[in-house]
Amino acid sequence: METETTINVLLKRIDKLEAMLKVISRQRKKYMNIKEVGDLLGVTRSRMYKLTMEHNLPFYRPTGRTLLFDREQIYGWIQQFLVPPRKTAEEIKAEADAWMGRHSLRDY
């Protein structure tokens, strides 16, 4: 009985290790397929095809059919969509004061 429990614990650990190895091996690959990029971006397969059809996403088509994506280019593409942090109330007031100093209300 105790042996079965030990074996089950070991099998669960092996499953976890195999899952971790799959993640690590995916992270080391230079190129990703459409499913991997879709999972990374959180979009559907059809959305991925639309992004590539519109040439909004960098990709390679080495065989004329298969789509491959360079991992570094995808991360670079993602980084171009950085949303800047919101301005503080003090920053907004300073900009408004500066604008008011440059413009007269009579101009409007």
MOKA-V997135 format. One record per run of one state. SS is the DSSP state (A for helix, B for strand, O for the rest). FROM is the first residue (numbers start at 1). TO is the last residue. Records with the same first field share a line. If there is no record, write none. Layout:
SS=FROM-TO, FROM-TO
This chain:
O=1-1, 29-30, 33-33, 42-44, 54-59, 61-67, 80-88, 103-104, 108-108
A=2-28, 34-41, 45-53, 71-79, 89-102, 105-107
B=31-32, 60-60, 68-70
